[in-house]
Amino acid sequence: MFSVIFVCLGNICRSPMAEAVFKQLIEERGVAQSFKVNSRATSDCEEDNPVYPPAQRTLREHGYNFTHRARQLTLADVKNADYVLVMDGMNYEDVLRMTGSGYADKVLRLGDYLPEKQDIDDPWYTRDFERTYREVYAACNAFLDWITGEHGNAFQYDKLN
Ligand code: 4NP
């Protein structure tokens, strides 16, 4: 079982989008039983708020039926996770500051799985939620390719129809 947590600043746009996308991808590939998937915020500014409406709308347009309430990341979350996938350099610095550098090995930038090795920019500021969705989708797919390749024997493949 692999525990994956997606992390952004508010946990109302990028990281819930990534949680929704990754959960669907692991279902489609028949490996959902091998994962525990969550998302969290580095800040508490949106604590308990639902997914931001434009992000929710973008998910719905792409066929996702996903609900979530924002929660701030804790030290226990990081201790219990195998992979903490942050969206940008600021998230990375914030997670290390919140947890200590002892956990740096498991903190990864999601956009590093894209050919461009990039931040997933915050749509709260860019207002381009469709671009965020495309980047999150491509990066989650690439991360899943990587982890299934790296740890191939560890996966329980569900029966596919
Ligand atoms: P997220 O976007 O980190 O992708 O969830 C943001 C949400 C809220 C704020 C900033 C970014 N905010 O400043 O409240």
py3Dmol code that shows the C-alpha trace and the ligand (Angstrom):
import py3Dmol

protein = """\
ATOM      1  CA  MET A   1       0.000   0.000   0.000  1.00  0.00           C
ATOM      2  CA  PHE A   2       1.340   3.404  -1.012  1.00  0.00           C
ATOM      3  CA  SER A   3       0.136   6.534   0.750  1.00  0.00           C
ATOM      4  CA  VAL A   4       0.131   9.623  -1.475  1.00  0.00           C
ATOM      5  CA  ILE A   5      -0.760  13.146  -0.331  1.00  0.00           C
ATOM      6  CA  PHE A   6      -1.135  16.037  -2.753  1.00  0.00           C
ATOM      7  CA  VAL A   7      -0.348  19.408  -1.194  1.00  0.00           C
ATOM      8  CA  CYS A   8      -0.937  23.016  -2.253  1.00  0.00           C
ATOM      9  CA  LEU A   9      -1.384  26.338  -0.478  1.00  0.00           C
ATOM     10  CA  GLY A  10      -5.148  26.328   0.131  1.00  0.00           C
ATOM     11  CA  ASN A  11      -6.326  22.753  -0.635  1.00  0.00           C
ATOM     12  CA  ILE A  12      -9.254  24.180  -2.584  1.00  0.00           C
ATOM     13  CA  CYS A  13      -7.861  24.224  -6.172  1.00  0.00           C
ATOM     14  CA  ARG A  14      -4.749  22.280  -7.270  1.00  0.00           C
ATOM     15  CA  SER A  15      -4.369  19.539  -4.672  1.00  0.00           C
ATOM     16  CA  PRO A  16      -8.045  18.481  -4.651  1.00  0.00           C
ATOM     17  CA  MET A  17      -7.936  18.445  -8.470  1.00  0.00           C
ATOM     18  CA  ALA A  18      -4.887  16.171  -8.238  1.00  0.00           C
ATOM     19  CA  GLU A  19      -6.597  13.944  -5.650  1.00  0.00           C
ATOM     20  CA  ALA A  20      -9.663  13.546  -7.895  1.00  0.00           C
ATOM     21  CA  VAL A  21      -7.588  12.882 -11.019  1.00  0.00           C
ATOM     22  CA  PHE A  22      -5.216  10.432  -9.342  1.00  0.00           C
ATOM     23  CA  LYS A  23      -8.068   8.472  -7.742  1.00  0.00           C
ATOM     24  CA  GLN A  24      -9.692   8.085 -11.153  1.00  0.00           C
ATOM     25  CA  LEU A  25      -6.412   7.070 -12.832  1.00  0.00           C
ATOM     26  CA  ILE A  26      -5.702   4.334 -10.285  1.00  0.00           C
ATOM     27  CA  GLU A  27      -9.259   3.035 -10.743  1.00  0.00           C
ATOM     28  CA  GLU A  28      -8.815   2.993 -14.528  1.00  0.00           C
ATOM     29  CA  ARG A  29      -5.520   1.127 -14.227  1.00  0.00           C
ATOM     30  CA  GLY A  30      -6.880  -1.383 -11.735  1.00  0.00           C
ATOM     31  CA  VAL A  31      -4.456  -0.468  -8.933  1.00  0.00           C
ATOM     32  CA  ALA A  32      -6.767   1.458  -6.581  1.00  0.00           C
ATOM     33  CA  GLN A  33      -6.377  -1.162  -3.833  1.00  0.00           C
ATOM     34  CA  SER A  34      -2.668  -0.390  -3.637  1.00  0.00           C
ATOM     35  CA  PHE A  35      -3.105   3.301  -2.778  1.00  0.00           C
ATOM     36  CA  LYS A  36      -4.339   5.606  -0.060  1.00  0.00           C
ATOM     37  CA  VAL A  37      -4.818   9.091  -1.566  1.00  0.00           C
ATOM     38  CA  ASN A  38      -5.418  12.409   0.203  1.00  0.00           C
ATOM     39  CA  SER A  39      -4.855  16.125  -0.251  1.00  0.00           C
ATOM     40  CA  ARG A  40      -3.902  18.843   2.208  1.00  0.00           C
ATOM     41  CA  ALA A  41      -2.995  22.556   2.512  1.00  0.00           C
ATOM     42  CA  THR A  42       0.200  24.158   3.749  1.00  0.00           C
ATOM     43  CA  SER A  43      -1.913  27.021   5.147  1.00  0.00           C
ATOM     44  CA  ASP A  44      -5.062  27.074   7.249  1.00  0.00           C
ATOM     45  CA  CYS A  45      -6.600  29.968   5.293  1.00  0.00           C
ATOM     46  CA  GLU A  46      -9.284  27.808   3.633  1.00  0.00           C
ATOM     47  CA  GLU A  47      -9.762  25.288   6.471  1.00  0.00           C
ATOM     48  CA  ASP A  48     -12.976  23.261   6.012  1.00  0.00           C
ATOM     49  CA  ASN A  49     -13.941  25.091   2.809  1.00  0.00           C
ATOM     50  CA  PRO A  50     -15.219  23.099  -0.191  1.00  0.00           C
ATOM     51  CA  VAL A  51     -13.404  22.893  -3.523  1.00  0.00           C
ATOM     52  CA  TYR A  52     -13.270  26.381  -5.074  1.00  0.00           C
ATOM     53  CA  PRO A  53     -16.238  26.668  -7.495  1.00  0.00           C
ATOM     54  CA  PRO A  54     -14.226  27.232 -10.721  1.00  0.00           C
ATOM     55  CA  ALA A  55     -12.028  24.213  -9.860  1.00  0.00           C
ATOM     56  CA  GLN A  56     -15.130  22.156  -9.038  1.00  0.00           C
ATOM     57  CA  ARG A  57     -16.712  23.224 -12.336  1.00  0.00           C
ATOM     58  CA  THR A  58     -13.593  22.212 -14.291  1.00  0.00           C
ATOM     59  CA  LEU A  59     -13.584  18.799 -12.622  1.00  0.00           C
ATOM     60  CA  ARG A  60     -17.274  18.356 -13.369  1.00  0.00           C
ATOM     61  CA  GLU A  61     -16.728  19.315 -17.032  1.00  0.00           C
ATOM     62  CA  HIS A  62     -14.158  16.511 -17.225  1.00  0.00           C
ATOM     63  CA  GLY A  63     -16.565  13.991 -15.709  1.00  0.00           C
ATOM     64  CA  TYR A  64     -15.392  13.909 -12.074  1.00  0.00           C
ATOM     65  CA  ASN A  65     -17.887  13.722  -9.261  1.00  0.00           C
ATOM     66  CA  PHE A  66     -15.637  14.783  -6.389  1.00  0.00           C
ATOM     67  CA  THR A  67     -16.196  16.581  -3.107  1.00  0.00           C
ATOM     68  CA  HIS A  68     -13.640  17.574  -0.501  1.00  0.00           C
ATOM     69  CA  ARG A  69     -13.156  19.955   2.408  1.00  0.00           C
ATOM     70  CA  ALA A  70      -9.850  21.741   2.908  1.00  0.00           C
ATOM     71  CA  ARG A  71      -7.567  20.570   5.700  1.00  0.00           C
ATOM     72  CA  GLN A  72      -4.128  21.704   6.728  1.00  0.00           C
ATOM     73  CA  LEU A  73      -1.218  19.268   6.535  1.00  0.00           C
ATOM     74  CA  THR A  74       0.073  17.889   9.856  1.00  0.00           C
ATOM     75  CA  LEU A  75       3.389  16.347  10.838  1.00  0.00           C
ATOM     76  CA  ALA A  76       1.577  13.005  11.277  1.00  0.00           C
ATOM     77  CA  ASP A  77       0.284  13.216   7.681  1.00  0.00           C
ATOM     78  CA  VAL A  78       3.833  13.549   6.405  1.00  0.00           C
ATOM     79  CA  LYS A  79       5.181  10.826   8.710  1.00  0.00           C
ATOM     80  CA  ASN A  80       2.502   8.406   7.499  1.00  0.00           C
ATOM     81  CA  ALA A  81       2.844   9.230   3.795  1.00  0.00           C
ATOM     82  CA  ASP A  82       5.137   7.588   1.293  1.00  0.00           C
ATOM     83  CA  TYR A  83       4.907  10.442  -1.201  1.00  0.00           C
ATOM     84  CA  VAL A  84       4.050  14.087  -0.507  1.00  0.00           C
ATOM     85  CA  LEU A  85       3.469  15.686  -3.904  1.00  0.00           C
ATOM     86  CA  VAL A  86       3.596  19.487  -3.790  1.00  0.00           C
ATOM     87  CA  MET A  87       2.553  21.851  -6.571  1.00  0.00           C
ATOM     88  CA  ASP A  88       5.272  24.502  -6.490  1.00  0.00           C
ATOM     89  CA  GLY A  89       8.516  25.591  -4.936  1.00  0.00           C
ATOM     90  CA  MET A  90       6.789  27.584  -2.221  1.00  0.00           C
ATOM     91  CA  ASN A  91       4.780  24.511  -1.137  1.00  0.00           C
ATOM     92  CA  TYR A  92       8.049  22.558  -1.029  1.00  0.00           C
ATOM     93  CA  GLU A  93       9.740  25.098   1.244  1.00  0.00           C
ATOM     94  CA  ASP A  94       6.628  25.342   3.444  1.00  0.00           C
ATOM     95  CA  VAL A  95       6.353  21.569   3.915  1.00  0.00           C
ATOM     96  CA  LEU A  96      10.018  21.290   4.899  1.00  0.00           C
ATOM     97  CA  ARG A  97       9.632  24.223   7.287  1.00  0.00           C
ATOM     98  CA  MET A  98       6.530  22.596   8.850  1.00  0.00           C
ATOM     99  CA  THR A  99       8.073  19.143   9.231  1.00  0.00           C
ATOM    100  CA  GLY A 100      11.836  19.526   9.377  1.00  0.00           C
ATOM    101  CA  SER A 101      14.204  18.483   6.641  1.00  0.00           C
ATOM    102  CA  GLY A 102      14.229  14.844   7.870  1.00  0.00           C
ATOM    103  CA  TYR A 103      11.281  14.158   5.557  1.00  0.00           C
ATOM    104  CA  ALA A 104      12.699  15.861   2.463  1.00  0.00           C
ATOM    105  CA  ASP A 105      13.192  12.556   0.614  1.00  0.00           C
ATOM    106  CA  LYS A 106       9.460  11.947   0.348  1.00  0.00           C
ATOM    107  CA  VAL A 107       8.529  15.506  -0.636  1.00  0.00           C
ATOM    108  CA  LEU A 108       8.361  15.693  -4.445  1.00  0.00           C
ATOM    109  CA  ARG A 109       7.174  18.352  -6.860  1.00  0.00           C
ATOM    110  CA  LEU A 110       4.338  16.951  -8.990  1.00  0.00           C
ATOM    111  CA  GLY A 111       5.417  18.991 -12.047  1.00  0.00           C
ATOM    112  CA  ASP A 112       8.833  17.310 -11.993  1.00  0.00           C
ATOM    113  CA  TYR A 113       7.089  14.352 -13.647  1.00  0.00           C
ATOM    114  CA  LEU A 114       6.323  16.555 -16.678  1.00  0.00           C
ATOM    115  CA  PRO A 115       8.934  16.953 -19.436  1.00  0.00           C
ATOM    116  CA  GLU A 116       9.160  20.684 -18.618  1.00  0.00           C
ATOM    117  CA  LYS A 117       9.896  20.018 -14.900  1.00  0.00           C
ATOM    118  CA  GLN A 118       7.718  22.903 -13.830  1.00  0.00           C
ATOM    119  CA  ASP A 119       5.601  24.293 -11.020  1.00  0.00           C
ATOM    120  CA  ILE A 120       1.858  23.693 -11.261  1.00  0.00           C
ATOM    121  CA  ASP A 121       0.977  27.389 -11.167  1.00  0.00           C
ATOM    122  CA  ASP A 122      -1.781  28.523  -8.863  1.00  0.00           C
ATOM    123  CA  PRO A 123      -5.060  29.055 -10.772  1.00  0.00           C
ATOM    124  CA  TRP A 124      -6.218  31.236  -7.883  1.00  0.00           C
ATOM    125  CA  TYR A 125      -3.905  33.790  -9.561  1.00  0.00           C
ATOM    126  CA  THR A 126      -3.718  32.618 -13.226  1.00  0.00           C
ATOM    127  CA  ARG A 127      -7.522  32.043 -13.396  1.00  0.00           C
ATOM    128  CA  ASP A 128      -6.792  29.355 -16.017  1.00  0.00           C
ATOM    129  CA  PHE A 129      -8.361  26.296 -14.360  1.00  0.00           C
ATOM    130  CA  GLU A 130      -8.394  24.308 -17.604  1.00  0.00           C
ATOM    131  CA  ARG A 131      -4.610  24.669 -17.952  1.00  0.00           C
ATOM    132  CA  THR A 132      -4.203  23.590 -14.324  1.00  0.00           C
ATOM    133  CA  TYR A 133      -6.369  20.548 -14.990  1.00  0.00           C
ATOM    134  CA  ARG A 134      -4.315  19.568 -18.058  1.00  0.00           C
ATOM    135  CA  GLU A 135      -1.019  19.940 -16.174  1.00  0.00           C
ATOM    136  CA  VAL A 136      -2.310  18.050 -13.136  1.00  0.00           C
ATOM    137  CA  TYR A 137      -3.702  15.265 -15.329  1.00  0.00           C
ATOM    138  CA  ALA A 138      -0.472  14.840 -17.325  1.00  0.00           C
ATOM    139  CA  ALA A 139       1.714  14.956 -14.207  1.00  0.00           C
ATOM    140  CA  CYS A 140      -0.452  12.486 -12.244  1.00  0.00           C
ATOM    141  CA  ASN A 141      -0.360  10.108 -15.210  1.00  0.00           C
ATOM    142  CA  ALA A 142       3.436  10.423 -15.427  1.00  0.00           C
ATOM    143  CA  PHE A 143       3.858   9.940 -11.662  1.00  0.00           C
ATOM    144  CA  LEU A 144       1.699   6.819 -11.843  1.00  0.00           C
ATOM    145  CA  ASP A 145       3.791   5.507 -14.757  1.00  0.00           C
ATOM    146  CA  TRP A 146       6.899   6.105 -12.673  1.00  0.00           C
ATOM    147  CA  ILE A 147       5.660   4.496  -9.449  1.00  0.00           C
ATOM    148  CA  THR A 148       4.207   1.435 -11.184  1.00  0.00           C
ATOM    149  CA  GLY A 149       7.508   1.031 -13.052  1.00  0.00           C
ATOM    150  CA  GLU A 150       9.653   1.596  -9.970  1.00  0.00           C
ATOM    151  CA  HIS A 151       7.637  -0.671  -7.640  1.00  0.00           C
ATOM    152  CA  GLY A 152       5.934  -2.929 -10.204  1.00  0.00           C
ATOM    153  CA  ASN A 153       5.984  -6.044  -8.037  1.00  0.00           C
ATOM    154  CA  ALA A 154       4.298  -4.294  -5.119  1.00  0.00           C
ATOM    155  CA  PHE A 155       1.031  -3.724  -6.936  1.00  0.00           C
ATOM    156  CA  GLN A 156      -2.121  -5.659  -6.507  1.00  0.00           C
ATOM    157  CA  TYR A 157      -3.871  -5.435  -9.859  1.00  0.00           C
ATOM    158  CA  ASP A 158      -7.640  -5.476  -9.513  1.00  0.00           C
ATOM    159  CA  LYS A 159      -9.535  -7.594 -11.979  1.00  0.00           C
ATOM    160  CA  LEU A 160     -10.362  -5.440 -14.981  1.00  0.00           C
ATOM    161  CA  ASN A 161     -13.489  -6.025 -17.011  1.00  0.00           C
TER     162      ASN A 161
END
"""
ligand_1 = """\
14
4NP
P -4.635 26.284 -4.101
O -5.092 27.772 -4.450
O -3.357 26.419 -3.296
O -4.374 25.658 -5.442
O -5.772 25.649 -3.335
C -5.261 28.804 -3.502
C -6.389 28.865 -2.739
C -6.572 29.892 -1.827
C -5.604 30.863 -1.707
C -4.459 30.796 -2.457
C -4.286 29.766 -3.358
N -5.797 31.930 -0.813
O -4.958 32.839 -0.776
O -6.800 31.942 -0.050
"""
view = py3Dmol.view(width=600, height=400)
view.addModel(protein, "pdb")
view.setStyle({"model": 0}, {"cartoon": {"style": "trace"}})
view.addModel(ligand_1, "xyz")
view.setStyle({"model": 1}, {"stick": {}})
view.zoomTo()
view.show()
